[in-house]
Amino acid sequence: MAVPALLGGAVLWGLFWWPLKELNAVGIQGSFVQAVAYGLPALVLLPWALRHPPRRGQTGLLLLIALLGGWANASFATSLTTGSVVRVLLLFYLAPVWTILAARLFLGEPFTPLRLTALGLALAGLAFTLGGPEILAAPPSAIDLLALSSGLAFALNNVAIRAGHGLPDAARAVAVFAGCAAISFGFMGWNNQPVPALDAPHMLALAALALVWVLPGTLATFYGVARLDAGKAAILLLAELVVGVFSAVLIGGETLSLQEAVGGALILAAAVIEARTESTGHAA
């Protein structure tokens, strides 16, 4: 069940842009959507988290996971809501680059030939995605930087989870969900976004997004990752990128430029190489 669970979660996350943009189109702004979509699952899982609280000394690490995981999810969802889905996904999937660097800095994991190759491919993919030679003429947009920051926070969160591998899954999930909800409310305050007036269909749609999309997608991902080799799980999770890009082009009417396609191929290759490095115990 681990493989279909992981693929199912990847499909849900790959299509996550669709409800975000649909709700935004009817006037329910992204930050409020995120606050509800992540806040409700936090409340649902809270009883399980309280049954298995973190050990003494793990509270600080749990707060760090809430901050990093919360920012990763909130900034990713905000980028998807307001930006190009194809571009946001490509920039987010530079996360393996940040993971390589963070694991070296904070965990002392070595730079191996395979990892250096992945790093070079990913950085080349970044350059292509941001416009190739034109990257020097115009700086990245605010949405580009937000998408990059989401991938960076996601990678740092993964390193924090490695450092605290003994944390209960329920506590970690609640921390990430609650962190995302809190940061999303912060985005609302920063942008002076009021709480929207909701009718019954909109409230039902938000509840469904939270409890039939975000919560099952997260649990399916946790289930698969916990039961598969790290490298295999990482490769399967790349289905999210494929599903997201193709669905944005086919359903969302977006375009995939040649430069973005080349950049995406390089980033995908880097992610696969890093996943293979994980599966061989960081050997090269």
C-alpha positions in Angstrom: 0.0 0.0 0.0 2.9 2.4 0.5 3.5 3.0 -3.3 -0.1 3.7 -4.2 -0.5 5.9 -1.1 2.6 7.9 -2.0 1.5 8.3 -5.6 -2.0 9.2 -4.5 -0.6 11.9 -2.2 1.6 13.2 -5.0 -1.4 13.5 -7.4 -3.4 15.4 -4.8 -0.5 17.9 -4.2 0.2 18.1 -7.9 -3.4 19.3 -8.5 -3.5 21.5 -5.4 -3.2 24.6 -7.5 -6.7 24.0 -9.0 -8.9 24.6 -5.9 -6.7 27.4 -4.8 -7.2 29.3 -8.0 -10.9 28.4 -8.2 -11.6 29.8 -4.7 -9.4 32.9 -5.4 -11.5 33.5 -8.6 -14.7 33.8 -6.6 -13.2 36.2 -4.1 -11.9 34.0 -1.4 -8.3 35.1 -1.2 -5.5 32.6 -0.9 -4.2 33.4 2.6 -7.7 32.8 4.2 -8.1 29.6 2.2 -4.7 28.3 3.5 -5.5 29.3 7.1 -8.7 27.2 7.0 -7.3 24.4 4.8 -4.4 23.8 7.2 -6.0 24.9 10.5 -8.9 22.4 10.3 -6.5 19.4 9.9 -4.4 20.7 12.8 -7.6 20.6 15.0 -8.5 17.1 13.8 -5.1 15.6 14.5 -4.6 17.5 17.8 -6.1 14.7 20.0 -3.6 12.2 18.6 -0.7 14.6 19.1 -1.7 15.1 22.7 -1.8 11.3 23.3 1.9 11.1 22.1 3.5 14.3 23.2 7.1 15.1 22.2 9.8 14.1 24.8 11.4 16.7 27.0 13.9 18.8 25.1 12.1 18.4 21.7 9.8 21.4 22.1 12.2 23.8 20.5 12.7 21.5 17.6 9.0 21.1 17.2 8.6 24.9 17.1 11.3 25.1 14.4 9.4 22.5 12.4 6.2 24.5 12.8 8.0 27.7 11.5 9.8 26.0 8.6 7.1 23.7 7.6 4.5 26.4 8.0 6.4 28.8 5.9 7.0 26.2 3.2 3.3 25.4 2.9 2.0 28.9 3.2 4.4 30.5 0.7 4.0 27.6 -1.7 0.2 27.9 -1.7 0.4 31.7 -2.0 2.7 31.4 -5.0 0.4 28.8 -6.6 -2.6 31.0 -6.1 -1.2 34.2 -7.6 1.6 33.0 -9.9 2.2 30.7 -12.8 1.8 27.1 -11.6 4.4 25.7 -14.0 7.0 28.3 -12.9 6.2 28.0 -9.2 6.5 24.2 -9.2 9.8 24.3 -11.0 11.2 26.8 -8.5 9.9 24.9 -5.5 11.4 21.6 -6.8 14.9 23.1 -6.4 14.4 21.9 -2.8 17.0 19.0 -3.3 19.6 21.7 -3.9 18.9 23.4 -0.6 18.7 20.0 1.1 22.2 19.1 -0.1 23.6 22.3 1.2 21.7 22.3 4.5 22.6 18.7 5.2 26.2 19.5 4.6 26.1 22.7 6.8 24.0 21.3 9.7 24.4 17.5 9.6 27.9 17.2 8.2 26.7 15.0 5.3 29.5 14.9 2.7 29.5 16.4 -0.8 29.9 13.4 -3.1 30.4 13.4 -6.9 26.8 12.5 -7.4 25.5 15.2 -5.1 27.8 17.8 -6.8 26.4 16.7 -10.1 22.9 17.1 -8.9 23.8 20.6 -7.5 25.2 21.7 -10.8 22.2 20.4 -12.8 19.7 22.1 -10.5 21.5 25.4 -10.6 21.6 25.2 -14.4 17.8 24.4 -14.3 17.2 27.4 -12.1 19.0 29.7 -14.6 16.9 28.3 -17.5 13.7 28.6 -15.6 14.3 32.2 -14.7 15.0 33.2 -18.3 18.5 32.0 -19.3 20.6 35.0 -20.3 17.7 37.4 -19.5 18.1 36.6 -15.8 20.8 39.3 -15.7 18.6 41.9 -17.3 15.6 41.6 -14.9 15.5 40.5 -11.3 13.3 37.6 -10.2 9.7 38.6 -9.4 8.3 38.6 -5.9 6.4 35.4 -6.7 9.6 33.8 -7.9 11.3 34.6 -4.7 8.4 33.4 -2.6 8.4 30.1 -4.5 12.2 29.8 -4.0 11.7 30.5 -0.3 9.1 27.8 0.0 11.5 25.2 -1.4 14.3 26.4 0.8 12.0 26.2 3.9 10.9 22.8 2.9 14.5 21.6 2.6 15.4 23.1 5.9 12.3 21.5 7.5 13.5 18.1 6.1 16.8 18.6 7.8 15.1 19.5 11.1 13.0 16.4 10.8 16.2 14.3 10.2 17.7 15.9 13.3 14.6 15.0 15.4 13.6 11.7 13.8 12.2 10.6 17.1 9.4 13.1 17.1 5.9 11.5 16.9 4.3 11.9 13.4 1.1 13.3 14.8 2.9 16.0 16.7 5.0 16.9 13.7 2.0 17.1 11.4 0.0 19.3 13.8 3.1 21.6 14.1 3.3 22.0 10.4 -0.4 22.5 9.9 -0.7 25.0 12.8 2.4 26.8 11.6 1.0 27.2 8.1 -2.4 28.4 9.5 -0.6 31.0 11.7 1.6 32.3 9.0 -1.3 32.5 6.6 -3.2 34.7 9.1 0.0 36.7 9.2 -0.1 37.1 5.5 -3.7 38.4 5.8 -2.7 41.0 8.3 0.3 42.1 6.3 -1.8 42.6 3.2 -4.8 44.0 5.1 -7.0 41.2 3.8 -10.4 41.0 5.6 -12.0 37.8 6.5 -14.4 37.1 3.5 -18.1 36.7 3.9 -18.9 33.1 3.1 -22.1 31.4 2.1 -22.9 27.7 2.7 -21.4 26.4 -0.6 -18.1 28.2 0.0 -17.8 27.0 3.6 -18.5 23.4 2.3 -15.8 23.9 -0.3 -13.3 25.1 2.2 -14.1 22.2 4.6 -13.7 19.7 1.8 -10.4 21.2 0.7 -9.1 20.8 4.3 -10.5 17.4 5.2 -10.8 15.6 1.9 -7.7 17.0 0.2 -5.1 18.4 2.5 -5.5 16.0 5.4 -5.6 12.7 3.3 -2.9 14.0 1.0 -0.6 14.6 4.0 -1.4 11.3 5.7 -0.9 9.4 2.5 2.5 11.0 2.0 3.5 10.3 5.6 2.4 6.7 5.3 4.4 6.1 2.1 7.5 7.9 3.2 7.6 6.0 6.5 7.5 2.6 4.7 9.7 3.1 1.6 13.4 3.5 1.0 14.1 7.3 1.1 15.4 7.4 -2.5 12.5 5.5 -3.9 10.0 7.7 -2.0 11.7 10.8 -3.3 11.5 9.6 -6.9 7.8 8.7 -6.5 7.1 12.1 -5.0 8.4 13.7 -8.3 5.0 12.6 -9.7 3.7 15.8 -8.0 5.9 17.9 -10.3 4.8 16.0 -13.4 1.1 16.1 -12.5 1.2 19.7 -11.6 3.0 20.9 -14.8 0.9 18.9 -17.2 -2.4 19.7 -15.4 -1.6 23.4 -15.4 -0.9 23.2 -19.2 -3.9 21.0 -20.1 -6.5 22.3 -17.6 -5.2 25.7 -16.5 -4.4 26.9 -20.0 -0.8 27.7 -19.1 2.2 27.5 -21.4 5.5 25.7 -21.0 8.2 27.6 -22.8 11.3 25.9 -24.2 13.5 27.5 -21.6 11.2 26.3 -18.8 11.0 22.8 -20.3 14.8 22.6 -20.4 15.0 24.0 -16.8 12.4 21.6 -15.6 14.3 18.6 -17.2 17.5 19.7 -15.5 15.8 20.1 -12.1 14.0 16.8 -12.5 17.3 15.1 -13.3 18.9 16.7 -10.2 16.1 15.5 -8.0 16.4 12.0 -9.3 20.2 11.9 -8.8 19.7 13.2 -5.2 17.1 10.6 -4.6 19.5 7.9 -5.8 22.1 9.2 -3.5 19.7 8.9 -0.6 18.9 5.3 -1.5 22.5 4.3 -1.5 23.2 5.8 1.9 24.9 8.9 0.5 27.5 6.8 -1.2 28.9 7.9 -4.6 
